[in-house]
Amino acid sequence: MTIYESDLPGVGKKFEVELEDGERLVIVTHNTGKREVYLKANPDADGDKLFEVSDRLARKIGTILEGAYFQPVQAEAVETMLSDDTYLEWYNVAESAEIAGQTLEEADIRDRTGVSVIAIQRGDDLISPPTPETVLQVGDTLVVIGEREECAEFETLLGDEV
């Protein structure tokens, strides 16, 4: 999948996403925050406007699409790229995880890997921000932020089930 980005002077930015069947999804982000979404049959075709949304609604839709509210398939890790080098990722703590049963302070995750644990989903409860005394339990979902290599290093603490 290729994404083309271009500036629209006085308007904002345009992103064209190549779809598998040769179509392109075009997203125009206005300087005001408004988003317009178009579908083009091919790169040279005119786009048909699908919808227009406000900045706030676009962010909510984006959060839903990335799977922050619901993952249709149980996944061990979910990632969101914040920049070229920074990722926000969700990881499940498995029984085989080295850090299971340890406090954040004991696990020393930031010094060992470089990632920061910014939240923990435990059942229906969200622990944000977790304290150094927070115990990491089997079944917890950890929300971490870090660079790609740091996230890969963090995965080594989660055992063989990742």
BELUR-V463721 format. One line per field, one symbol per residue. psi: psi as a letter, one per 40 degrees, with the letter a starting at -180 (. if undefined). Layout:
psi: ???
This chain:
psi: hihhhiighedbihhhhhideeihhhhhhideeihhhihhdideiiihhdihiidddddddddddeeddhhdhhidihihhdadehihihiihidehdeheiiddddfdddddeihheihhgbeihhhiiidehhhiheihhhihiidddddddddeeaee.
